[in-house]
Amino acid sequence: MSRWQNMRLVALMQIKTEKKVLYFETLLPLINIVFLLLIFFLLAGSFKSPEPFLVNSPYANAATDEEKEVATFFLNAEGQFAYKDRLISQQELLDYAAKLAPINGKNIIRLKADSEAAADVVIVLLEALAEVGITEVRIVTLVNDA
């Protein structure tokens, strides 16, 4: 080995390499908190199913508390009926209503009818519901401020 190669080898051996230590704040606790909040709000929130069409309810002077388990049927201004998320005929509405289980000994349904719906359609529906054994129809209204 030549002298030049020897000096180079010694110079390389004397160089010390220092390991760089990276200091950083860990984000793991923050991520854990965010996921816990996400899970909390998913479990605590309740989802409301969308209504099949827009219904403008009529106004009334008094409102009562209603049970959540009462089945809700919809009637729009054009005379179309709906239950849950699908359009149905009046006969299908009567069939669904007849199959409902009684609540506190009464056969109850909720009717959310548009304020522009024809009164004769509502009257014919109420008479048909009485014939299939519905004892109480709760018509959804809005509270009158006056």
Disulfide bonds with the S-S distance in Angstrom:
none
